[in-house]
Amino acid sequence: MRTFSKKKYAYTEGETSRKYLSVLGPNLHHYLTPRKVLNAARVELDTRRRAIRVSSRPYVFHVEPTNICTVRCPYCRTGAGDNELKPGMMTFPLFKKIFDELRDDLIMVRLDGAGEPFLNPVIAEMISYCHTQGVATTMSTNLQNCDEVSLERVVRAGLDYLICSIDGTTQEVYE
């Protein structure tokens, strides 16, 4: 396995967007068009060929709505204080601009990363926009910065899959 890294964070070669689509299960067909299927096949072919010049566009858009988090997880670049970027939030106009360039080929948008997505006040709007454009959405959260209202907002916006990171059921277990 070949890895590349700046410090202690690494991604494995061969990790593709294909694994993200499995969470959609039987609902995957709701998001497919002939163009998206053809593009995804090109991505996989380009990946297997290790193409230098690709004939495809991304079919999963992994975007960080924010790089701010209130939890200090030791294996996370944000939690460990190693994030080289200054803290910030993605605005809806910037998200929309980037998304619109990719949307015809996208099957899924993953809204998470080094920060807690619920800290971004426009996360539900991002999800809703993806949903209205026929693109699935998923995100991962630690559930510490949301309440029933914000959870209901993202579900009603069309969120397809929510990953909940729970490190301990009590403060004592967490520590």
Buried (B, 14 or more C-beta within 10 A) or exposed (E): EEEEEEEEBEEEEEEBBEEBBEBBEEEBEEBBEEEBEEBBEBBBEBBEEEEEEEEBBBBBBBBBBBBBBEBEEEEBBBBBEEBEEEEEBBEBEEBBEEBEEBBBBBBBBBBBBBBBBBBBEBBBBBBBBBBEBBBBBBBBBBEEBBEEEBBEBBEEBBBBBBEEBEEEEEEEEEE
